[in-house]
Amino acid sequence: MKKKILLIEDSQLQLKSIELTLSKLGHEIFTATNAIDGIDVAYQTFPDLIISDIIMPEINGYQLCRLLKNDELLKRIPIILLTQLNEKLDNFWGLKAGADSFVTKSENPEEFLNHVS
C-alpha cells in the first residue's frame, strides 16, 4: 500500500539513501533535514508515517516525538525512530517519548522495511 512518509534526517547521504529505498517501493516521500522543518512538513502533508533520526541539531528525535504525540492533529501518526544508537536505554527513551518503533540503522534493510509496512 502506498504511503505518504515524512523522513527527517540531518545526514544528506542517509536521507537520500532512505528516500530512494522507500520511493522504489512506491511511497510518496517528504523530507526534512531537521526537526523544526519536519514539524512544518508534518502540518503541511499529514503523512501516514514519520521516520526520524534521533541525533539532530536543535531538537532531537525524542523531543520531536513528544511534541508530535502531544498534538491533537498529529498524535495518531505512527513514528519510527531510526538511529545509530542501539543501547537498551535508547530504545526505552524512544518508546517513552511515544515512538511506535525504534530501529537501529545497523539492522538489515529488511528489518527496517518490515517496520515501514
Backbone bond lengths (Angstrom), bond angles and torsions (degrees), N, CA, C in turn:
res aa  C-N    CA-C-N  psi(-1)  N-CA   C-N-CA  omega(-1)  CA-C   N-CA-C  phi
1 M - - - 1.440 - - 1.526 109.54 -
2 K 1.300 116.73 129.86 1.456 121.85 -179.70 1.527 109.73 -70.70
3 K 1.335 116.02 131.77 1.455 121.79 179.82 1.518 110.23 -121.96
4 K 1.337 114.40 153.11 1.457 120.59 167.59 1.527 105.32 -89.78
5 I 1.327 116.62 118.50 1.462 121.44 -176.40 1.521 109.70 -120.44
6 L 1.328 115.53 129.54 1.454 121.55 172.83 1.523 107.74 -97.58
7 L 1.318 116.07 121.40 1.461 122.89 -179.90 1.524 108.32 -110.39
8 I 1.335 116.50 120.38 1.464 122.25 -179.47 1.526 107.79 -115.84
9 E 1.319 116.30 112.31 1.472 122.15 -174.75 1.522 108.28 -152.06
10 D 1.335 117.49 127.88 1.464 119.94 -178.22 1.525 113.71 -84.14
11 S 1.311 118.49 -14.77 1.464 121.73 176.39 1.532 108.43 -87.55
12 Q 1.335 116.66 115.64 1.460 120.73 -178.92 1.528 112.01 -59.02
13 L 1.327 116.62 -39.46 1.462 120.68 -179.69 1.524 111.12 -62.78
14 Q 1.329 116.49 -48.74 1.460 119.26 -179.86 1.521 111.44 -68.95
15 L 1.317 116.69 -36.52 1.464 120.68 177.50 1.522 110.69 -57.95
16 K 1.313 117.02 -49.88 1.467 121.21 -178.85 1.518 111.75 -65.87
17 S 1.331 116.72 -39.55 1.462 120.97 -179.85 1.532 111.49 -62.97
18 I 1.323 115.88 -48.51 1.467 119.93 -179.32 1.529 110.18 -68.08
19 E 1.330 116.47 -40.59 1.461 120.93 178.54 1.526 110.91 -59.26
20 L 1.322 116.93 -43.99 1.463 121.45 179.12 1.526 111.22 -62.92
21 T 1.332 116.38 -45.67 1.469 120.85 179.45 1.521 111.12 -58.82
22 L 1.335 117.06 -47.09 1.458 120.36 -177.45 1.529 111.86 -71.83
23 S 1.326 116.97 -35.08 1.470 120.80 177.62 1.521 111.34 -63.76
24 K 1.327 116.80 -38.85 1.470 120.78 178.71 1.524 111.90 -62.02
25 L 1.327 116.45 -24.40 1.465 120.77 177.94 1.524 112.02 -85.52
26 G 1.332 116.06 0.07 1.451 120.26 175.88 1.516 115.23 94.70
27 H 1.315 117.95 5.25 1.459 120.47 -179.82 1.525 110.67 -80.50
28 E 1.320 115.84 151.42 1.459 122.31 174.75 1.527 106.41 -91.27
29 I 1.325 117.23 120.14 1.456 121.96 -172.47 1.523 110.83 -110.00
30 F 1.318 114.85 130.97 1.455 122.88 171.38 1.520 105.89 -113.88
31 T 1.323 117.69 143.34 1.463 119.36 -175.80 1.517 111.83 -128.12
32 A 1.324 113.62 156.90 1.462 122.99 172.63 1.517 106.93 -149.22
33 T 1.323 116.16 147.17 1.469 119.90 -178.00 1.520 112.93 -101.46
34 N 1.327 117.30 4.05 1.469 120.93 173.27 1.526 108.25 -156.94
35 A 1.320 115.61 166.52 1.460 120.72 -174.14 1.524 112.80 -67.17
36 I 1.319 117.63 -36.65 1.463 120.10 -178.81 1.528 110.25 -63.69
37 D 1.333 116.66 -46.76 1.465 119.77 175.63 1.525 110.88 -64.47
38 G 1.335 116.29 -35.48 1.463 120.59 178.78 1.515 112.42 -61.82
39 I 1.320 116.94 -38.73 1.469 120.43 177.32 1.526 109.67 -63.73
40 D 1.328 116.30 -44.11 1.475 119.87 177.77 1.530 111.22 -58.66
41 V 1.333 116.35 -46.24 1.465 120.30 -179.07 1.534 110.44 -65.06
42 A 1.317 117.56 -36.51 1.468 120.90 178.83 1.526 110.60 -61.19
43 Y 1.330 117.47 -42.52 1.468 120.56 178.25 1.528 112.39 -69.68
44 Q 1.318 116.94 -29.55 1.465 120.24 179.88 1.524 112.48 -77.56
45 T 1.339 117.09 -34.07 1.465 120.51 -171.04 1.521 115.19 -111.90
46 F 1.327 118.66 -20.02 1.465 123.29 -173.49 1.531 110.50 41.90
47 P 1.338 116.04 69.41 1.473 120.73 -175.37 1.531 112.53 -68.44
48 D 1.329 114.93 164.44 1.463 121.24 175.55 1.528 111.34 -80.18
49 L 1.339 116.58 -21.27 1.449 122.50 -175.98 1.526 108.75 -154.57
50 I 1.336 115.64 143.34 1.464 121.23 174.31 1.522 107.77 -120.48
51 I 1.320 115.67 129.53 1.462 122.17 175.66 1.522 106.23 -117.27
52 S 1.325 116.61 124.11 1.457 119.47 -175.99 1.521 111.87 -135.27
53 D 1.319 114.02 143.04 1.456 121.66 169.14 1.526 107.26 -70.16
54 I 1.317 118.03 162.86 1.462 121.16 176.18 1.524 110.72 -96.87
55 I 1.314 117.07 -49.36 1.462 120.48 -175.57 1.528 109.01 -85.70
56 M 1.341 114.34 104.21 1.464 121.72 -179.99 1.525 107.88 -142.19
57 P 1.338 116.20 158.22 1.466 118.53 177.54 1.531 111.58 -69.72
58 E 1.299 116.89 156.81 1.462 126.13 175.80 1.519 113.40 68.93
59 I 1.301 118.55 -71.54 1.466 122.68 179.32 1.521 107.35 -121.51
60 N 1.337 117.08 125.17 1.464 118.55 179.88 1.531 110.42 -84.68
61 G 1.311 115.53 174.19 1.457 121.20 -176.89 1.517 114.28 -63.48
62 Y 1.333 117.74 -33.50 1.466 120.29 176.99 1.529 109.85 -64.47
63 Q 1.328 116.24 -46.46 1.466 120.57 179.86 1.526 110.63 -64.32
64 L 1.325 116.43 -41.91 1.466 120.86 177.47 1.522 110.35 -58.00
65 C 1.298 115.60 -46.65 1.458 121.26 -179.06 1.531 110.33 -59.30
66 R 1.324 117.29 -46.41 1.469 120.78 179.11 1.531 111.17 -60.60
67 L 1.333 116.32 -44.28 1.468 120.20 -179.78 1.535 111.21 -60.88
68 L 1.321 116.49 -45.92 1.462 120.16 -178.29 1.524 112.21 -68.43
69 K 1.324 116.80 -40.24 1.464 120.29 -177.63 1.528 112.60 -74.06
70 N 1.340 117.85 -15.85 1.458 121.52 176.88 1.523 112.47 -94.87
71 D 1.311 117.72 4.36 1.455 122.62 -179.76 1.526 109.21 -103.25
72 E 1.314 116.94 125.36 1.468 121.54 -177.27 1.531 113.00 -57.34
73 L 1.335 117.37 -35.30 1.465 120.37 -177.44 1.527 113.20 -75.89
74 L 1.333 117.07 -26.58 1.465 120.25 -171.90 1.529 114.44 -114.88
75 K 1.304 118.83 -9.45 1.470 120.94 -169.54 1.526 115.01 -64.41
76 R 1.311 118.24 -19.83 1.471 120.37 -178.90 1.532 113.20 -88.40
77 I 1.332 116.49 -4.83 1.467 120.08 179.00 1.530 108.43 -77.97
78 P 1.329 118.16 122.93 1.470 120.13 178.28 1.533 110.73 -63.69
79 I 1.331 115.17 142.96 1.461 121.46 179.33 1.521 109.24 -123.71
80 I 1.327 115.52 128.15 1.463 122.12 172.84 1.522 106.83 -107.87
81 L 1.322 116.46 124.18 1.456 120.52 172.77 1.520 107.41 -92.37
82 L 1.314 115.62 120.05 1.463 123.27 -177.96 1.517 107.37 -113.94
83 T 1.339 117.27 120.53 1.459 118.85 -169.82 1.527 112.92 -153.10
84 Q 1.312 115.21 164.86 1.467 121.88 172.42 1.524 110.63 -79.57
85 L 1.330 117.17 -21.79 1.460 121.47 -179.30 1.519 109.28 -65.35
86 N 1.337 116.72 135.51 1.466 117.07 -178.37 1.523 113.45 -141.35
87 E 1.308 116.34 22.63 1.462 119.70 176.26 1.532 109.00 -83.66
88 K 1.337 116.60 154.67 1.464 120.51 179.35 1.526 111.47 -58.72
89 L 1.330 116.41 -35.89 1.457 120.30 179.74 1.530 111.38 -64.69
90 D 1.329 117.39 -36.15 1.462 121.04 177.32 1.526 110.36 -62.95
91 N 1.319 115.93 -44.62 1.460 121.64 177.22 1.529 109.89 -60.75
92 F 1.323 116.67 -45.13 1.467 121.87 179.30 1.527 110.81 -56.33
93 W 1.341 116.45 -50.55 1.471 120.04 -178.05 1.522 111.69 -66.46
94 G 1.317 117.13 -34.08 1.456 119.88 177.12 1.518 111.59 -63.10
95 L 1.307 116.77 -47.04 1.456 120.87 179.59 1.529 110.96 -69.97
96 K 1.328 116.86 -36.13 1.462 121.73 177.16 1.534 110.87 -63.18
97 A 1.332 117.08 -33.78 1.463 121.52 179.25 1.525 111.79 -74.66
98 G 1.327 117.34 -11.13 1.456 121.01 177.14 1.516 115.07 110.58
99 A 1.319 117.29 4.28 1.471 119.95 178.70 1.528 109.82 -63.04
100 D 1.305 115.56 145.39 1.463 120.71 177.84 1.520 111.52 -85.49
101 S 1.338 116.14 -26.76 1.466 121.83 177.62 1.524 109.16 -148.30
102 F 1.302 115.11 155.21 1.460 123.17 177.94 1.521 106.10 -132.53
103 V 1.327 116.58 115.25 1.463 120.89 -175.31 1.523 108.83 -126.37
104 T 1.327 116.53 129.90 1.464 119.18 176.63 1.520 109.83 -83.61
105 K 1.310 115.67 144.54 1.462 121.50 -178.82 1.519 111.63 -65.88
106 S 1.314 117.03 -20.09 1.466 119.74 -179.53 1.525 112.65 -80.52
107 E 1.344 117.48 -13.15 1.462 119.54 178.26 1.527 108.89 -66.28
108 N 1.311 115.34 159.51 1.464 117.91 -179.13 1.527 110.43 -67.86
109 P 1.321 117.24 152.79 1.468 121.56 -176.12 1.530 113.43 -58.14
110 E 1.312 117.84 -32.80 1.463 119.73 179.96 1.521 110.82 -64.10
111 E 1.331 116.95 -38.29 1.473 120.84 178.27 1.516 110.29 -61.96
112 F 1.338 116.18 -44.55 1.459 120.60 178.55 1.523 110.30 -61.93
113 L 1.320 117.26 -46.44 1.457 121.33 -178.16 1.534 112.27 -64.76
114 N 1.338 117.40 -29.80 1.460 120.43 175.23 1.522 110.66 -63.28
115 H 1.326 117.57 -35.17 1.452 120.85 178.61 1.528 111.41 -72.37
116 V 1.322 116.86 -28.59 1.465 121.34 -179.92 1.524 110.98 -75.24
117 S 1.317 117.33 -33.67 1.480 121.53 -176.42 1.502 112.47 -65.19
